[in-house]
Amino acid sequence: MIGVIVNVITVIIGSCAGLIFKKGIPQKVSSAAMTGLGACVLYIGISGSLCGENVLILIASIVLGVITGTLLNIDGAVTKLAEKAEAKFQKNDHKISIAEGLVTATLLFCVGSMTVTGSIQAGLTGDNTLLFTKATLDLVSSAMLASTLGIGVLLSAAAVFVIQGALVLMAGLLAPIMSTGAINEMTCAGSILIMIIGTNMMGMTKIKVADFLPAIVYAPIIYNLTVLLK
């Protein structure tokens, strides 16, 4: 778990640095930075989406995921939790949603082959090299995100601990089903969500990204089913 703990610490440090730096940034500059960061997030999503090898798995994952998420009202649940946090932390700036920062940071930090592969590797062999590398990247990313998206990014450290910690603890069970192909399809589906986040940050869309989260779970399941059917 040392790799997970280090990753959480780097997210906290980076987020705090971003929040401190944010205080001296004018609103006009902050808005421009948000648009620029959104474009970068969009690029990250497009790059990750190229990992997928079967577009039918992607389509099925996204459709089933958003149907499930909408029925469960995941976005509503996340928003309620964020509103409670906003009541405590948000004072004068009501333009930045804590929910947006939380969901955005959680997806960026927890979706991807480095997260899954690194966590499983750490759980099975005790090798935290990949997680240490990811922690370094997240240190910089969290600072950039927190400077524009606010305290929601800091709160995502808890999600990083829970998600990556669970992957490490369940590494023995997940290893057989999380093959390279399954991880690639999951990364592809998750990257579509990151693309949506990018367009939201740029003000192009207002899509409830949280409702798409089950797609990340469906992708490896559908991939493994197709392998079994073959």
C-alpha positions, 0 to 999 in steps of 0.5 A: 500500500506504500505506493498508494499512500505516496500517491495520495500524499502527492495529490494532497501536496499538489492540490494545496500548492494549487489552492495557495497559488490560485488566491493570487490569480484574477478571475479573468486569468482563471477563466482563461486557464480553465479553458486552456486546461480543458483543451489539455484534458480533451487531448488526454482523453483523445489520446487514451481513447486510442487504446481501445481495439474494439469499437463495439465494446466501447459503444456497449460500455458507454450506452450500458454505463450511462443507462445504469448511471442515470437510473442510479442517479450517480450524478445526483448523489455526487452533487449532494455530497459536493453541496455539503462540502460546498456549504463548509468550504465555499465562501465567496466563489460560487462559480466553481463546483466542488463536484466538478473538481472532485469528479474531474480529478478522480477520473484523471487520477484513477482511470488509465492503464498506469493506475490498474497495472501499477496497483495490481503489480504492487498488490502481487509483487510489492513493486511500487515503481509504476505507482511512484511514477504516477504519483510524480505525475499526479503531483503536477496535475493536481496543482494545475487542476486545483488552481482552476477547479478548487478544493474538489481536487483536494477531496479527490485524494480520498477517492484515489486512496479508496480506488487504488487501495481496493485494486491493490488489495484485490490484485490476486482476484483481478489479475486473471480478468484484467488482461492487457486487452481488458485494461485497454478497453477500460482505458478507452471507455474512461478516456471518453469520459475524460473527453466529456470533462474537457468539453465541459471545462471549455464551456462547450457542453454541460454533460453529467459525467458522473452518470457515465462512470459505470461504463468503466466497469462494463468495459472489461466485463464485456471484453472478457465475455467476448473472449469467452465467446470466441 
